[in-house]
Amino acid sequence: MIHNVVRSAVYFVVCIAIQILVLNNIHFLRVAIPFFYLYFIIKIPLGYSRSYILILSFITGLIIDAFSNTPGMHTAACTLAGFAREPLIQFFIGKDLPHDTFPSYKSFGYGGFIRYVVTFVSIHHIALYLLESITLFDPLLIFIRIVASVLMTSILICAVEAFNLETQKSGE
């Protein structure tokens, strides 16, 4: 248990630091922004209460908002995504996994993990960009930004997860 808490804390610090120091400054073609900090929420071990997940999601979004000058948008989107996390896992995996299992390619399978990540990231990005635009002035641009950012974020998260899987295999 203490091992999982330490591992989650490291994920939190690293994901937030990478987002704030590097990725907040990347705007691919002024359309897509990678939101790697979602990897922390995705990787929270199974078995924690929904309220604990919501609190961690809220705090994560609040910290990103503080450093991104986006008042409440990341907080709301992260909290919504954190709320949807458990039902998504149940929907895509459909079987009971042991508590303290980290979502990964190994525990969910490649297809299950990719579907989980893309759906989780899509929920977050749709909420974030709709809150950001509020007026829906240019729906095509909003749609392009959502799709491009979902693809960029999902590819980044899946690539990091694949690297983690290879690191775990070589360490065994």
Secondary structure in CASP SS format (residue, H / E / C, confidence):
PFRMAT SS
TARGET T0000
AUTHOR 0000-0000-0000
METHOD secondary structure of the structure
MODEL  1
M C 1.00
I H 1.00
H H 1.00
N H 1.00
V H 1.00
V H 1.00
R H 1.00
S H 1.00
A H 1.00
V H 1.00
Y H 1.00
F H 1.00
V H 1.00
V H 1.00
C H 1.00
I H 1.00
A H 1.00
I H 1.00
Q H 1.00
I H 1.00
L H 1.00
V C 1.00
L H 1.00
N H 1.00
N H 1.00
I C 1.00
H C 1.00
F E 1.00
L C 1.00
R C 1.00
V C 1.00
A E 1.00
I C 1.00
P C 1.00
F C 1.00
F C 1.00
Y C 1.00
L H 1.00
Y H 1.00
F H 1.00
I H 1.00
I H 1.00
K C 1.00
I C 1.00
P C 1.00
L C 1.00
G C 1.00
Y C 1.00
S C 1.00
R H 1.00
S H 1.00
Y H 1.00
I H 1.00
L H 1.00
I H 1.00
L H 1.00
S H 1.00
F H 1.00
I H 1.00
T H 1.00
G H 1.00
L H 1.00
I H 1.00
I H 1.00
D H 1.00
A H 1.00
F H 1.00
S H 1.00
N C 1.00
T C 1.00
P C 1.00
G C 1.00
M H 1.00
H H 1.00
T H 1.00
A H 1.00
A H 1.00
C H 1.00
T H 1.00
L H 1.00
A H 1.00
G H 1.00
F H 1.00
A H 1.00
R H 1.00
E H 1.00
P H 1.00
L H 1.00
I H 1.00
Q H 1.00
F H 1.00
F H 1.00
I H 1.00
G C 1.00
K C 1.00
D C 1.00
L C 1.00
P C 1.00
H C 1.00
D C 1.00
T C 1.00
F C 1.00
P C 1.00
S C 1.00
Y H 1.00
K H 1.00
S H 1.00
F H 1.00
G C 1.00
Y H 1.00
G H 1.00
G H 1.00
F H 1.00
I H 1.00
R H 1.00
Y H 1.00
V H 1.00
V H 1.00
T H 1.00
F H 1.00
V H 1.00
S H 1.00
I H 1.00
H H 1.00
H H 1.00
I H 1.00
A H 1.00
L H 1.00
Y H 1.00
L H 1.00
L H 1.00
E H 1.00
S H 1.00
I C 1.00
T C 1.00
L C 1.00
F C 1.00
D C 1.00
P H 1.00
L H 1.00
L H 1.00
I H 1.00
F H 1.00
I H 1.00
R H 1.00
I H 1.00
V H 1.00
A H 1.00
S H 1.00
V H 1.00
L H 1.00
M H 1.00
T H 1.00
S H 1.00
I H 1.00
L H 1.00
I H 1.00
C H 1.00
A H 1.00
V H 1.00
E H 1.00
A H 1.00
F H 1.00
N H 1.00
L H 1.00
E H 1.00
T H 1.00
Q H 1.00
K H 1.00
S H 1.00
G H 1.00
E C 1.00
END
